[in-house]
Amino acid sequence: HLFMKTLFKIGIAFIILFQFSCSEDFLDRYPLDELSPEVFFENDEQLALFANRFYTLLPAHQDYYVTFWTENNSDNLVPAIFDARLGGTRPIPASASEGGWVWDDIRQANYFLTHCHKAKGIKADIDHFIGEVRFFRAFLYFDKLRTFGDIPWITKPLNTSSEELYSPRIKRNIVTDSIIADLDSAIAWLKPSATAPPFRINREIAMLLKARVCLYEGTWEKYHAGTPFGVSGSDGASYLLKAAQTSGELMQQNTYSIYKGPAGSEYGALFNQTNLSGNPEVMLWKKFDISLQIVNNVSRFLSGGGGNTGMSKSLIDSYLCTDGKPIGTSPLFIGNDSLVQETTNRDPRLLQSMFLPGYPMISGAPGVNNQIFKLPPIDGAGDFRSTTGYCIYKGHNPDWTQQANNLNGTTTSVIFRYAEVLLIYAEARAELGILTQEDVDKTINLLRDRVSMPHLFLGNIQTDPNWDFPELSPEINEIRRERRVELALEGFRWDDIARWRAHTLIEGKRPNGVKYIGTNLEGAYKDFLGKPTITIGVNLFVDNNGFIDPYQKILPNGYGFDPGRDYLSPIPSDELTLNPNLTQNPGW
């Protein structure tokens, strides 16, 4: 009993410090499959300790990984090695571990939910931790749904002799209904943010995930209708209605609000702080602690403007000018002949998301001059190279203590924030055809108010000759634009492309970077001997208009994304052999 009490204390300490991404999951030190429910699931402390293992699954900075790089799988970023899904070059994986068909975490959730109800103690406390694991089972199944579409639905822990190992795939809408049912249970059992344990899932976060799931499935079914990926007889409207209702209920609670940072960092300050306690917008965040070696390299990687990736010209072009008009029509847009020129008179969220000349890279180091950003490292190497010249600044903290040494950073990770709730509500209402100006004022325009951008007025939307979706309504185009710029680099973009069936943005196309020929960048790159470090056609490629064209040689025909195949991942071939009741996804 003394040993178990010690484990409980350590486990609770983990949660207080929010160690979501420690290098070795504490619970994995002993086999969970062999935990006896007769001696383990006795009280709320034990339930909390078991639930801790699922927090490592939440997206957050970790050691050498920067969450902003997640969007290397989309048209927002341009990694040095192109994304295989976008390129259309993915093979069918042989094994489950290679192809993501792994169910260990879902099994652990099922094991917990099978045995948790024997715990004794204060009912509200026990219910809360049961609600947490309900949330995480839904979170895990939602990931499987987005990856594979139709999947088996298993609600009990299986062993090697379980008949359910040979379960067939269930239609995605039925899986979605089961995910929503889990989340409804979580919402009923979880404590609200005001009384929930700190740094843990609460009722409002479960409501956000439910709204996210409903928006995803609603738009997926709407835009994939009539294709092999759609759901026969459904246009997704019932899920869109649930998305609007759930996000609307969360808005009405007034638990959260939009944060506004100091002048010049009204938006950017959300992502480069070391402590987000009391932030009215952040619903869940990860705290880092050097003393416990729970650290990251975020600012160390971003300080050079590199990461061996870069923001795409497509993303940069989506930001409006300060008059609320797109760059294709606004007289305030003055061209692409320099980074400064290109970002003049633009939405402040752009200026607070990408490096510009004069921005601090490293500041405040004792006895050392501050390092200031001058040129994007398009001639760099490895992680200290920018592929496009548009360098990620979002999340960068220039304080030298954040990057003085390898793995010395404690910049926080935002995991769930209220802005997403507003965007879900606006989009769901627009997709249902019931969006009003009042809806816009309490969603999109609140986000614009943060950075003093002009309001969106439904009766006066400026036609953009470069709209991504000219076949859709102006309000849907502008809501999608707002979502792209507000949530840029936060891991949403591929899911948005997938659920909107927006392959026209990538199929057969190559992403571009900053203009190089004829700008102040041309000829500016020299080594310490004064010799040029860039040779066009050797270590830098440009298109006919002088813009950087990173994939010119490796993807001469553009992305090979196949809309009849690549929206879903293939089932690993070994799994099809082991379970004859499984079927392969379309096109594979």
N, C-alpha and C positions, 0 to 999 in steps of 0.2 A: 504493500500500500504506500509506503514511503516513496518507492520508485515511481509509482503512478502519479502521486501528488507532485513530484518534481517535474514530471513530464507536463502536467497540467500548467504549472507555473511558467515553464518555458514556452508552451504553446500560447498562453495568453499574452506573454511578453511579445511574441512574434506579431500578434495582431495589433497590439497597441502601437508598435513601431511600423506596422504595415509592411512586413517583409514578404511581399508578393513574389519576389523574383530572386530569392536566395539561391545560391549555386547548388545546394543540396537540400531537397525538400525533407524536412524533419521527419514527417510521417513515413517517408520511404525508407527509413533506416530499419524498419521492421515490417514484415509482410502483412499488409492489411487483410489479405485473404484469410489469414489465420487468426485474426482477432476474434476472440470468442464473444458473441453478443451477451452471453450470460454474465460476463465479468466486465465488459467495456461500456455498453450503452446504458449506464446507470443514472447519469445526471446531465445537466446542461453543460457543465464544463467539459465532459467527455464528448458531447455532441459538437461543441465549438472546436475542440481539438481535432476531431475528424474532419470537420468542414474546412479547416485551415488549408488542407491540401489543394482545394479547388481554387484558392485565390491566386495561385501561381499561373492559372490559365488566363487571367485577365491581361489585356494588352498594356504593357508598360515598358519603359526603358529598362534595359538589363545589361549590365557590364558593357560589352562592345556593341550592343544593338540599340539603335535609335528608332523609336516607333515611327517617326516621320518617314523613314525609308520603306515602311510597309507599302506605300503607294508607288514603289517601283514596279508594281504589277498593273499600273494604270497609265492613262494618258497625262497624268499630272507630273510624273517624273520620268527621267530618261537615264536609266542605269547603264553602265558601260557594257554589261552583258544583258541583252534584251530579254524581257520576260518571255518564257517559253510558251505560255498560253497565248499571249498576244501575237507572238511570232508564228503560232500554229505548228510548233515543232515538238510538242509533248508526245512521248511514246506511251503506250499502255504499260504501267508498272507491273512488275512480276509479283511483288509481295505487298501485303497490307502495310507494312512499315514504310515502304517506298511511296505508296499512293494515298496515304491518309485514311485508309480503311481500318483504323485502330479504335477499339472500343473500351480500352482499359478504364478510362476516366468515367465513362457512362456506367460501367460495371460497378465501380466504387460508389457512385451516386445511388445506384439501385441497391447495393448492399446496405448502405446507410438507411435508405428509406424503407427497407424491409425490416430493420431491427430497431429503429430509433424510438418507436412508440412505447417501448418498455421503460424509458427513462423516467425517473421520479424527480419531483421538485416543483418549482413555480411554473404553472402552465404557460404563461406568457413567454417566459425565458426559453422553455423547451420548444414551444411552437416557433419561436423566432429562428432557431437554428435549423429546425426542420424546413422552415421557409427558405432559408439560405440554400440548402441543398436542392430543394425544388427549383429554385432560381437557376442553380448551376446545371442541373440536368437539362433544363430548357435551353440554357446557353450552349451546352454541348450539342444537343440535337439540332439547334438552329445552325450551328457551324456545319454539321453533316448535311443538313438540308441544302444550304447554300452551295456546298461542294458537289454533292451527288444527286440532288433532287429526291426522287423516290428512294426510301431507305427502310430497313426493318425497324419496327418500334418494339423495344424490349424494356420491360419494367421490373425485371427481377434479375438478381445476379446469377449468371450461368456458370456451369462447370463443364468439364469435357464430355459429359454424357447428356447434356441438356438437348432436348429435341429442338428448342428454339434456335440453336446454332444453325439450323437449316431453314430459318424463316425466309420467306420471300420479301421483296421490297413492297412497301405500302405506298399508295399514291400520296404525292407531296401535300395535297390539301388536307388529307387525313392526318398526316404527320404534323402539319401546322396547327390543326385543331388540338392535337395532343400537347404540343408545346404551349399553346395558349392556356390550356387547362392547367398545366403545371404552373404557369405564371399566375393564373387566377388564384391558385392555392397559395402560392408564395405571397401574393398581395394580401390575402386574407390573414396569413400567419405572421408575416414580418412586422416588426415594429416600425413606426414612422421615424423619420430622421431625427426628430426632436428627442426621442427616447431610445433609439437603437444604439448598440455599442459603437463607439467611434471606429472609423476605418473599416466598417463592415457593410455588407449589402443591407439596404433598408427597403421599406415599402415603396417609396417613390422611385427608387432605381429599378425595381421590378416593374413598375408601371411604365417607365421609359423603355425597358427592353420589350415589354408587350407591344407598345406602340411601334417600336422599330420593326419587330417581327411582322406585325400586321401591315405596315406600309410596304415592307419588302414583298410579302406574298401577294398583296393586293395589286401592286404595280407589275410584279412578275406575271401574274395570271392575266392582267389586262394586256400587256404588250407582247406576251408570248402566245396569246390566243391564236389557235389555228396552226401552230407549229408543233413539232414533236415534243417541245418542252412545255407546252401549255397544259391546262387542265380542262378537259372536255366539259362543256356546258357552264363554265364559270368565266366571268369577266373580272373577278377580283373585288367587286364593289362591296361585298359584305366585309372583307378585311379592311378596305379603305375606310369604311364607316367606323369600324372598331378602332382603327388608328386615330381617326379624328376624335372619337369619343374619349379614348383613354388619354391622349395628350391634352385634350381640352379639360378633362377633370384635373389633371396634374397642374395645368396652368391656373385653374380656379382656386387651387389650394393656397397659392401665393407663398409657397414654402421657399422657392428660389427666385432669383431675379438676375438680370444681366449685369455683370461686373463691368466697371469702367476704370481702367488703369490711369496712371498719371499722363499728363499731356505728352504726346509723342509716342506713347506706348499704351494707348487706351485698350487696344486689342492684344498687342504682343506681350503685355505683362502677365497675361493668363498662363503663359507657357515657359517662362524663364525664371520663375521664382524658386526659392528653396523651401518655402513653407506656404501652404495655401489654406491654413486654418482660418475659418471665418469667411472664406470667399463665398459670396452669395450665389454664384453661378455653378461652382464646381460641386458635383454631387458625390464623386468619389475620386480620390487621388492617391498616388503612391508616394510615401516618404522615404528618403534615403538617409543613411547614417554612416559616416566614415568610421566611427568607433566600432561599428558592427560589420564593417566592410560590405555594406549594402550600398553600392555605388554605381555610377555609370560614367560613360565617356562622351556624353552628349555634346557639351560645349567644346571639349577637346577636338572632336571630329568637325563640329560646325564652325569652329573659329577660323579655319582655313578656307571655308566656303566650299569644301569638297564633299567627301563621302563617296567619291567615284560615281556620282549621279548629279542630276541638276533638274531644276524646275523646267517644264516645257514651255515653249512659246505659246502653245495653246492655252495653258493655264494663265500665263501672264496676260494674254490678250483678253481673257474673260473679265478682268476687273474693269469696272466702269470708270469714267472720268468724274471729277468732283462736281460736275453739273448734272450727274445722274444719267448721262448718255453714254453709249458704247463708243469705243475708239473709232468705229467705222463711220460715225456721224457727228461726234463732238468736235467743235472748233477748238477745244482746249487740248486735244491730243496733238503733239507737235512732232511726232515721228520716232524713228528707231535708231537715230544716228549716234546715240550713246545711252548707257544705262540711266544716267541722270535725265536725259531728255525723254526717254521712254516712260519714266515713272513720274514725270512732272504732271501735276494736276490730276493724279489718279487716286482712287480709293485708298485711304490710309492703311487698310489691311494689307495691301500689296507692299507698301513701304515698310511695314512692320513684319513682313514675312520673308523678304529677300535682302541679301546684302547689297548695299550701295556704297560707292566711294565715300570715304570719310567715316563710315560706321566703325565703332570700336570692336576689335577682335579680342585683344587681351588688355585689361586695364588694371592699374593699381599694384602691379608687382613691385616690391621694394627695390629701389635703386635701378629700375629698368624703365625705359621709355615705353609708353603705351603703344601697342601695335594697332595700326589703323588699316582698314580694308582699302586697297587701291585698285587692284585688278583681279578679276575672277581667275582662279588658277586653271585655266583651260590648257596650260602646258604642264600641269602637275602630273603626279604619278600615284596610282593606287588610291587610298582613301583621302589623299590630299589633292585630288583632281576634281574639277567640275567638268561635266560632260557638255554642258550647254551654255555656261557663263551666267546663268540665273542661279545664284547660290542660296541655299536655304539659310535664312536668318531666324525664322520662327523657332523658338525654344532656346536660342543661344543666350548664354549668360556670360558677359565679357569679364566678370570678376576673375582675376588670376587664380584665386583659390579653387575655382571650378575646373581648372585645366593645367595647373602647375605640374602635376604628375599623372602618369597613366592611372586610369580608374580612380579618379579623385573627385568626381562630380557628384553633387547632391541635388541637381536641378530636378524638380518634381515631374511626375507624369500625371497628366489629367486623363482619367479613364472614362468618366461619364460627366457631361455638363449639360446645363439647362438649355443652351442655345439649340441643341438638337431637338428638344421637345417642341420648340416654336417652329422649327423648320418642318418637322413631321406634320404638325397641325395644318400649316399653310399648304403643304403639298397634298396631303390627303383631301382637304377641302377642294383644292383646285382640280384634282383628278376626278372628284365626284361631281364637279360642275356647280358647286354651291359656294365658292369663295366670294366673300364680300370685302368691301373696303375696311370694315371694322375688323375682319380677320387679319387683313394685311397690317393694319395699324398696331395690333397687339402681338405681331410676330415679326415679319420682315422689317418693319419700320423701327421696331425696338432695337434690332441688330444694327440697323443703319445709324440710329441715334448714337450708339456707342462711339462711332467714329465720325459723327457729324456729316454723314452722307445724306443727300436729298431723299425724301420719302418716295416710295413707289405708289403711284396712283393708278388704279386699274383702268380708269377712263382716259389715261394720257400716257400709255406706254409707248416709248419711242421704238419704232421699227428698227431692228438691227439687221443690216444686210448680211451679217455673219452669224446669225443665230445658229446654234448647233442643231436645232429641231424645227426648221421652218414649217414643217407640216403640222406642227402643234400650235396651240393657242399662245398668244403673247404672254399671258400670265404664267403658264407652265414653263415657258422658256426662261422667264425672269426669276421664277422661284428656283428652278434648277441652277441658274447662274448664282443666285444668292447662296444656295447650299454648297456649291463648289468652292466659292471664295471663302465663306465663313468656316467651312470644315476642311479646308485645304490641308493635305498632308497628315490628316488624322486617321486615315485608314478606311475611309468610306467610299472612295471613288470607284474601285472595281465593282463593289456591290451595286453602286448606282448604275454603272454602265450595264451590268448584267440584268438588273431588274427592269431597266428601261429598254432592253434589247437595242442598245445603242452602238452596235458594231460598226455603223457607218462612220463613227468617230475614229476608228482604228484600222479597219479592214483595208489593206492595200495602201496604207499611208505610212509615212515616216515622220517622226517628231522632229521639230526644229529647235534651235537655241537662239542665242542673241545674234544680232547682226554684227559681222566682223569686217567684211570688206567695206572700205570707205568710211570706217568709224575711227574713233580714237584708240580702239583696241589694235587695229592693224599696225604692225611694226613695233608695238610697245613691249613685246616679250623678248628679253635678251638675258643672257647669262652674265656672270661677273666679268667676263672678258668683252662683253658688248656684242656677242654673237647671237643671232636670232635663235630662239628656242622653238619656234613654230615653222613648219614647212607645210603649206597647203598640199593636200593629197597624200601626206605621209603621216603626220600626227594630228592633223586637223582637216576636216572636210567641210566644205561649204556648198550651198546650192547656187542656182543661177542668179538668185537675188542677193547673194552675199551673206545669208544666214547660216549659222553652224548647222551641219547636217550629219549628226553623229553616226547614223546607221547607213550612210550612203553606200559603203562597200559591202557591209555584211547583210544588209536587207535591201538590195537594189530595187526590188519590186514592192517594198513596204511590208508591213505586218501581214503575215499569212493567216490571220485569224479566220477560222471557218465557222460561220454562224449556224451551220447545221450540225456542229459537233462541239465546239469549244466553250459553249456556255456552261457545260457541266464537265466534271472530271471523269475519267474512265474508272470502272471497277477493276482492281488488280486482277490479272489473269489467274493467279493462284486461287483467289477467292471464288472465282467462277467454277474452278475445278472442284474445290472443296465443298461448295454448296451449289448443287445443280438447280436449286430453285431461284438463284439470282439471275438476273438478265443484265446485259451490257447497256450502257447509255447510248443514245442515238449518235450515229456517225463514227463510232469506234469499232 
